[in-house]
Amino acid sequence: MLRFPFSAVLGQDELRLALILNAIHPAVGGVLVRGEKGTAKSTMVRALAAVLPEVEVADDCRFSCDPAAPDPHCPDGPHAADGGVRPARLVELPVGASEDRLTGALDLERALGRGEAAFQPGLLAAAHRGVLYVDEVNLLPDHLVDVLLDAAAMGEAHVERDGVSVRHAARFLLVGTMNPEEGELRPQLLDRFGLTVDVAASREPKQRAEVVRRRLAFEADPNAFCAHWAATDDEVGARIAAARAALGAVVLPDAELERIARICAAFEVDGMRADLVTARAAIALAAWRGRTEVTAEEVRDAARLALPHRRRRNPFDAPGLDEQQLDDASADPEGEDPDGDGPDGGDDGPGGGDSGPSGNGNKGDSGNDPHPSHSDSPSDGDSGPTEAGPEAPSAPPPTQQQGAQQQGKGSGEKSARSPNCASRA
């Protein structure tokens, strides 16, 4: 069955980016997608598996172990060094699924037929090294959500039941979608999702028309439509694979780590999970953009995905982040040189004298300062150096004639004020 291409979904750029970051770095912790019905939430998630790189699996392994690095606890181990290649799986967890179906249970066929206590893998094992998708996650029973999020956080599943004790790897990209009109998740469960995205349908008529046009074209001829977008999806998949390979070489400087801490503290998030998720997402985003070092731009973009569901807000507050508060929290502290070159040498303080434009004039081009306080235009140059370059020499001392004229003028002004003083007396 052909699925709507990942790259053909129009709009929803934040959702696309959040899914890609988790595909690059599954330790980010998954994505929770919230939005009204009919906003391509499920379409985008189901299309993700097609752009994920293929995985190499050991032969006859029900738990999808990598032959190069097999799971030492795999119930089907030990494995041979060779294996086969298959596409990444998309496993869907129905709302009515049982805990046995999720985690696995005793294999009744082997237990009754052969008298053996064997383990039958569940959906967690099937989703290993792939995508586990939960539609309407807010309607899933809380105990199943707990099991699901525990496995996603630890990267393994541990089953103890019916005389069976099994531990196996369960590393997957967890994606949950929900409509807030049908109820919210408990805050404890909400915090366990790494990133969150609020989606809404476009109100732009031309974009809405293009969405309908693409959907109708897909329904009319799915093969031709998918072939048209195949090259774009292949390019996305290649970039994901390259970012995965470069992930370990990306550096998170101390200055950007402190920026993450300032942002999380400014939004009063509970615990340290927000800091960890933001750091991992920023590293993945830098790898996606082909950078070897995290910058302020990656930190800001990662925070916009990692903090909205963790910040403290009143019941009637709008979702998302206050952009001005994010700007203030991500700005470099006053008196601190983000380049590490030390102070400018001026004693005028913030906004004073020659240290104005020269301190931030080039920062806007590099993206390290989200909202530079000084413009690059010459019209703001009263506080900075002029085009003349060096400082102008001081004026020469007045001549004797000019001094006499100034002294006479001063005495005239003094005598003109004397009658007023006398009259007051």
C-alpha positions in Angstrom: 0.0 0.0 0.0 1.4 3.3 -1.1 1.5 6.1 1.5 1.4 9.9 0.9 5.0 11.1 0.4 6.7 12.7 3.4 8.0 15.7 1.4 4.6 16.3 -0.3 2.9 17.3 2.9 2.5 21.1 2.6 3.2 23.3 5.6 3.7 21.8 9.1 7.4 22.6 9.0 7.8 22.4 12.7 6.3 18.9 12.8 8.6 17.8 9.9 11.6 19.1 11.8 10.7 17.5 15.1 10.3 14.1 13.4 13.6 14.4 11.6 15.4 15.4 14.8 14.1 12.2 16.5 15.1 10.2 13.5 18.6 11.5 13.7 18.9 11.2 17.5 16.2 8.9 19.1 17.5 9.8 22.6 15.6 13.1 22.1 12.6 11.2 23.4 9.9 11.2 20.8 7.3 13.7 19.5 3.9 14.5 20.8 1.7 16.1 18.0 -1.3 18.1 19.2 -3.8 19.7 16.9 -7.3 19.8 15.5 -8.6 17.1 13.3 -7.7 17.1 9.6 -4.3 18.6 9.9 -2.2 15.8 8.4 -0.9 14.6 11.7 -1.3 10.9 11.0 -0.3 11.4 7.3 3.0 12.9 8.2 3.9 10.3 10.8 3.0 7.4 8.6 5.0 8.8 5.8 8.1 9.2 8.0 9.1 5.5 7.8 9.6 5.8 4.0 12.5 8.3 4.4 14.3 6.5 7.3 17.5 4.7 6.3 17.3 0.9 5.9 18.4 -1.2 8.8 20.6 -4.3 8.8 19.1 -7.1 10.9 20.4 -10.5 12.0 18.9 -13.5 10.4 16.1 -15.3 12.3 16.0 -12.6 15.0 12.5 -11.6 16.0 13.9 -8.6 17.9 15.7 -6.9 14.9 19.2 -7.1 16.4 22.0 -5.4 14.5 24.6 -8.1 13.4 27.4 -5.6 14.0 26.3 -4.9 17.6 23.8 -7.5 18.7 21.9 -7.2 22.0 23.6 -9.4 24.6 20.2 -10.0 26.3 18.4 -10.9 23.1 16.3 -14.1 23.7 17.1 -15.2 20.1 20.9 -14.8 20.5 23.7 -15.4 20.0 23.6 -14.3 16.4 25.7 -14.9 13.3 27.8 -12.0 12.0 25.9 -11.7 8.8 22.3 -10.6 8.2 20.0 -8.9 5.8 18.7 -5.4 5.1 15.1 -4.3 5.3 13.2 -1.0 5.5 12.6 0.6 8.9 9.3 -0.5 10.3 6.3 1.6 11.3 4.4 -0.1 14.2 1.0 1.3 15.2 -0.3 0.8 18.8 -4.1 0.7 18.8 -6.0 2.4 21.5 -7.6 -0.9 22.6 -4.4 -2.9 22.8 -3.6 -4.9 25.9 -0.5 -4.8 28.0 0.4 -8.3 26.8 0.2 -7.2 23.2 2.5 -4.2 23.9 5.2 -5.9 26.0 4.8 -9.5 24.9 3.7 -12.6 26.8 3.9 -16.3 27.1 3.8 -18.2 23.8 0.7 -20.3 24.5 1.2 -22.5 21.4 4.6 -23.7 22.4 3.6 -23.9 26.1 0.6 -26.1 25.3 2.1 -28.1 22.4 5.6 -28.6 23.6 5.5 -27.8 27.3 8.0 -25.0 26.9 7.9 -21.6 28.6 8.7 -19.5 25.6 8.3 -15.8 25.1 6.1 -14.2 22.3 7.5 -10.7 21.4 5.1 -7.8 21.5 4.9 -4.5 19.7 7.9 -3.0 21.6 10.1 -5.7 20.0 8.6 -5.2 16.6 9.3 -1.4 16.8 12.9 -1.8 17.7 15.0 0.4 15.4 11.9 1.7 13.8 8.9 3.9 14.6 6.2 3.3 17.2 3.1 5.3 16.5 0.2 5.9 18.9 -2.8 7.6 17.5 -5.0 9.3 20.1 -2.4 8.8 22.7 -4.5 10.8 25.2 -7.2 8.1 25.0 -4.7 5.3 25.8 -5.0 3.8 29.3 -2.5 5.5 31.7 -0.8 2.2 32.6 0.0 1.5 29.0 1.4 4.9 28.5 3.6 4.4 31.5 5.0 1.1 30.1 5.4 2.7 26.7 7.3 5.8 27.9 9.5 3.7 30.3 10.6 1.5 27.5 11.3 4.5 25.2 13.3 6.2 28.0 15.4 3.2 28.9 15.8 1.8 25.4 14.8 -1.7 26.5 11.8 -3.7 27.7 11.7 -5.9 30.8 9.0 -8.5 31.0 8.3 -10.6 34.2 5.1 -12.6 33.9 3.7 -16.2 33.6 7.0 -17.7 34.5 8.8 -15.8 31.8 11.7 -13.3 32.5 12.9 -11.5 29.4 14.9 -8.4 28.8 15.4 -7.1 25.2 16.4 -3.9 23.4 13.5 -1.6 22.5 15.0 1.6 20.9 12.4 3.3 18.7 11.2 6.7 17.6 8.0 7.3 19.6 5.3 9.5 18.1 2.0 10.2 19.6 -0.8 12.3 18.1 -3.8 13.7 19.9 -6.7 16.2 19.6 -6.8 18.4 22.8 -10.6 18.7 22.4 -10.8 15.0 23.5 -8.8 15.5 26.7 -5.3 16.2 27.8 -2.5 13.9 29.0 -1.5 13.9 32.7 1.4 16.4 33.3 3.7 13.5 34.4 3.1 11.7 31.1 3.3 14.9 29.0 6.8 15.6 30.3 8.1 12.3 29.2 7.7 13.2 25.5 10.9 14.9 24.3 9.4 17.4 21.8 5.9 18.7 21.2 4.3 20.4 18.2 1.0 22.1 18.0 -0.4 21.9 14.4 -3.2 23.8 12.8 -4.7 24.1 9.3 -3.5 27.0 7.2 -5.9 30.0 6.8 -4.3 31.0 3.6 -6.6 30.2 0.7 -3.9 29.5 -1.9 -2.1 27.1 0.5 -5.4 25.3 1.3 -6.1 25.0 -2.4 -2.7 23.5 -3.0 -3.2 20.9 -0.2 -6.4 19.8 -1.8 -4.8 19.7 -5.2 -2.0 17.4 -4.0 -4.4 15.1 -2.2 -6.6 14.7 -5.2 -3.6 14.0 -7.5 -2.5 11.3 -5.1 -5.9 9.7 -5.0 -6.2 9.8 -8.8 -2.8 8.1 -9.5 -0.8 7.1 -6.4 2.0 5.6 -8.3 2.7 8.6 -10.5 2.4 11.0 -7.5 4.8 9.0 -5.4 7.2 8.7 -8.3 7.1 12.5 -8.7 8.2 13.0 -5.0 10.5 10.0 -4.8 13.7 12.0 -5.4 12.9 14.6 -2.8 12.2 11.9 -0.2 15.4 10.1 -1.1 17.3 13.4 -0.5 15.7 13.7 2.9 16.7 10.1 3.8 20.2 10.7 2.6 20.5 13.8 4.8 19.2 11.9 7.8 21.7 9.1 7.3 24.5 11.7 7.0 23.4 13.5 10.1 23.3 10.3 12.1 26.9 9.6 11.0 28.1 13.1 12.0 26.2 13.2 15.3 29.1 12.1 17.4 31.4 14.8 16.1 29.1 17.7 16.9 30.4 19.8 19.8 28.1 21.6 22.3 30.2 24.6 23.6 29.9 25.6 27.3 28.5 29.0 26.3 25.6 27.3 24.5 25.1 24.8 27.3 24.8 27.8 29.7 22.3 29.4 27.3 20.2 26.3 27.4 20.2 26.4 31.2 19.2 30.1 31.2 16.3 29.5 28.9 15.0 26.5 30.9 15.3 28.5 34.1 13.6 31.5 32.7 10.5 29.4 31.8 10.5 27.8 35.3 10.4 24.2 34.0 10.4 21.4 36.6 13.4 19.0 36.8 16.3 18.7 34.4 14.7 16.7 31.6 14.0 19.9 29.6 17.7 20.9 29.7 18.7 17.4 28.5 16.2 17.2 25.7 17.0 20.7 24.5 20.7 19.9 24.4 20.2 16.7 22.5 17.8 18.3 20.1 20.2 21.2 19.5 23.0 18.7 18.7 20.8 16.8 16.3 19.7 20.0 14.6 23.4 21.1 14.2 24.1 17.7 12.5 21.1 18.1 10.3 22.3 21.5 9.2 25.8 20.2 8.5 27.5 22.1 11.4 30.2 20.7 13.7 29.3 23.0 16.6 26.0 24.0 18.1 25.2 27.7 17.8 22.6 30.0 19.5 20.3 29.4 16.5 20.1 25.7 17.1 19.5 26.3 20.8 16.7 28.7 20.2 15.0 26.4 17.6 15.4 23.3 19.9 13.9 25.2 22.8 10.8 26.1 20.8 10.1 22.4 20.4 11.2 21.1 23.8 9.7 23.6 26.2 6.1 24.5 25.3 4.6 21.4 27.1 6.9 21.8 30.1 6.5 25.5 31.0 4.2 26.6 33.8 1.1 28.2 32.5 -2.4 29.0 33.6 -5.3 26.9 32.4 -6.4 29.5 29.9 -3.0 30.5 28.6 -2.3 29.9 24.9 0.0 27.0 24.0 3.5 27.7 22.8 6.2 30.0 24.1 6.3 33.7 24.5 8.7 34.8 21.8 9.9 37.9 23.6 10.6 35.9 26.8 12.5 33.4 24.7 14.5 36.3 23.1 15.3 37.8 26.5 16.4 34.4 28.0 18.5 33.4 25.0 20.4 36.7 24.8 24.0 36.9 25.9 24.3 38.4 29.5 25.4 42.0 29.6 29.1 42.5 29.8 29.9 39.0 28.4 31.6 38.7 25.1 30.0 35.7 23.3 33.2 35.2 21.2 35.3 34.8 24.3 37.7 37.6 23.3 37.2 39.5 26.5 35.7 43.0 26.9 35.9 45.6 24.2 38.1 47.8 26.4 35.5 50.6 26.8 34.4 51.9 30.2 31.1 53.3 29.0 29.0 50.3 30.0 26.0 48.9 28.1 25.0 51.2 25.2 27.7 53.7 25.8 30.2 55.5 23.6 32.2 53.5 21.0 31.3 50.1 22.3 27.7 50.2 20.8 27.7 49.0 17.2 31.3 47.7 17.3 30.2 45.1 20.0 27.2 43.7 18.1 27.6 45.0 14.6 28.7 41.7 13.1 26.7 39.4 15.3 23.5 39.7 13.3 25.1 38.0 10.3 26.2 34.9 12.2 22.9 34.3 13.9 24.4 34.2 17.4 22.3 37.1 18.7 18.6 36.5 18.1 17.7 40.2 18.5 20.7 42.5 18.2 20.2 45.7 20.2 22.0 47.8 17.6 21.2 48.2 13.9 23.8 47.8 11.3 22.6 50.9 9.5 24.7 54.1 9.8 21.6 56.0 11.0 22.2 54.6 14.5 25.8 55.7 14.5 25.5 58.4 17.2 26.9 56.0 19.8 29.5 54.3 17.6 32.5 55.2 15.4 31.8 57.3 12.4 33.1 56.6 8.9 36.1 59.0 9.5 37.8 56.1 11.4 40.2 57.5 14.0 39.1 59.7 16.8 39.0 63.4 15.8 41.8 65.6 17.5 40.7 67.9 20.3 40.0 71.5 19.5 42.9 74.0 19.9 42.9 76.4 22.9 41.1 79.8 22.4 43.2 82.8 21.4 43.6 85.8 23.7 41.1 87.8 21.7 38.5 85.1 21.8 39.1 84.7 25.5 38.6 88.4 26.1 35.4 88.3 24.1 34.1 85.4 26.0 35.0 87.1 29.3 33.3 90.3 28.3 30.2 88.4 27.3 30.2 86.6 30.6 30.6 89.8 32.6 27.8 91.5 30.5 25.5 88.6 31.3 26.4 88.9 35.0 25.8 92.7 35.1 22.5 92.2 33.2 21.3 89.9 36.0 22.4 92.2 38.8 19.3 94.5 38.7 17.0 91.5 39.1 19.1 90.5 42.1 19.0 94.0 43.5 15.2 94.3 43.0 14.7 91.0 44.8 16.8 92.3 47.7 
